[in-house]
């Protein structure tokens, strides 16, 4: 597992994404800023709202040369349906083996109805065009989050 530090380069990773793509962090270096947001599960209330918020601000991110990628452990098929249903203009990474989640250290012990389990801690990471981690948000609350991320991109 990598150690992520603000101001340090993020190690490259490769993952499968919607649109029959293989995403590699290195493909954005020198071209785009990157917002990678991790969320627990497709088609759940908070995750849907967060995706819709990123969708609704997508043009603003795009104008700032910033690519958005969502990540969860759902399958590519589930991601394709989720993306189509909500008109997400960005791609979703399927991380069933948790390799990308571990890379960003977002798998945490969680509790639901008194039961403990390992799940994705809603988190967002801003990586600049040089591949350097500029900001990390952990234990994200959905309301107002996308606006906060957009402000951070504008400040780059």
Buried (B, 14 or more C-beta within 10 A) or exposed (E): EEEBEEEEBBEEBEBBBBEEEEBEBEBBBEEBBBBBBBBBBBEEEBBBBBBBBBBEBBEBBBEBBBBBBBBBBBEBEBBBBBBEEBEBEBBBBBBEEEEBBBBBBBBBEEEEEEEEEEBBBBBBBBBBBEBBBBBBBBEBEBEEBBEEBBEBBEEE
